[in-house]
Amino acid sequence: MKLPAETGARRAASLISTIALAALLAGCGNAEKGGAELASAAAAPITASGPAADYPVVLGDPYEIDGVLYTPTDALNHDEVGIALAEDEGGSTISAAHRTLPLPSYVEVTSLENGRTILVRVMRRGPMAGDAVIGLSPGALTQLGLVPGTAVRVRRVNPPEQERALLRGGDHAPLRMDTPMSLVEVLKRRLQEKGSAPLAHGETPPVPAAEPESVAPPEQAAVTPALPALAQQPEPEAPAPATAQAAPAASGNFAVQAGAFANSANADKVANVIGGTITKNGNLYIVRTGPFETRSQAEASLAKVRAAGYREARIFTGG
């Protein structure tokens, strides 16, 4: 015969075991549920808004448009002229569609109507019909002041992160220097009836000589307008061929040219930044530093001008 105390103890032990088993099963269920939630979170796409959004770049397989085979390539020196079309995609972003450049990548697009140049982020494949070299978003067309069907120059560049971030965030980067109209006219001659016209790697199109309006005295002589460098272009060792270049001032044979501008206000702004001087050559305002007696002095000034953000600056020498 069992005592009442023993029976109560056994029942209590059985009840404790039952509760512990239930708790264990519940814990397993929660663990499985938590694991599923973690797996689901890991599988969800991550939307990057920082520098990671530019990497890795995507090329993709070759494809055809209107019977023409296009093979995407990661060409760092991509440089071409052709026609730009309007895209419905992109809205107010400064973005574009291109047939072979990596996605994403960055290009400078120059209007061959007025020389204006903007920085654009290539985000899509296209245009998917016609012979245009690039499709621009409504925002890019507006910033460029471009009418669809206008000829443009498309040059791949590697902009600084702060400018990339502006475009990724839907804003626009500052305008580039105006391209001299003398170069614009030369680029227009490279256009083909259909498709794009690649510009040779490292080639600077020659600018035809123009008759100067007047002969300036040596101390006011204008330096020949610098031409925007094509991708990976080496620094010229001799002055660009143009009859507008006059002999340098007697105090030195070297000058650093930051740019040539159609707008005098833009030239004034650059001259104030680099401590340079302005001379007028035809319809252009030339900004330069110097003259310098030695090339080493000019190279030191060139480094400062480029550090100020004028990466297309060049050294010119007297004849």
C-alpha angles and dihedrals in degrees: 000000000000120000119240090241092058092048091052092049092051092049091049092050091049091050092050091051091050092051092048092050091050091050091050093051091048091050091052091051092051091048091053090048092048091049091051091051091050091048090049091050091050091051093051114100117256115226109214119201098171131068090300088073089074095055138113099020117219125224108169133192126308114274140180133244118183091342095309119119116225121194115194112227136179095235110168093191096050108154126159146146127224145112125314122215132198120252129206091214127079100043111202094348118110095240141130147195120236132178102223112011119104119267111265108021136134131243138177109231116201124194110229088207101063107001095245113151129198137179114246133186114225106219108152143044116251170346087241095199138034131019102289117134095214141014115218127205118238089256093053092048090052095049091047093046088228133158113216111259094038120133117253142177116234116198125173114230139175105231124192118270094253090061092045089052091053092055094043089053093053095257127113131248121236117278116266123235114290111261110239110255089230088067092040090058091051092049090051089061089059092062117114128211090248135021127352132321111219117217113227116256111265093004123136112199110238115248114224114241115256127203110254117237092228140350110257121211115254095259090056099038116140122231114232111265110265117240120229107256120247116231113301092356114168118234110267116249094203135041118272112262108258131128090223091075113098132191115288123250117279092251094071148349100226132074134174115222117202097184152310119251136192089204118067092206091059090049091051091052093052093045091053091051097050099029091243138144132245128227127177121233112181107304094343132090111217120208118199146150125226149346096230129192096219135035091235090061090049091049090053090052091046091056091053093047092050091046087056088062103267098119095168093063115131140189118243126192133204121250 
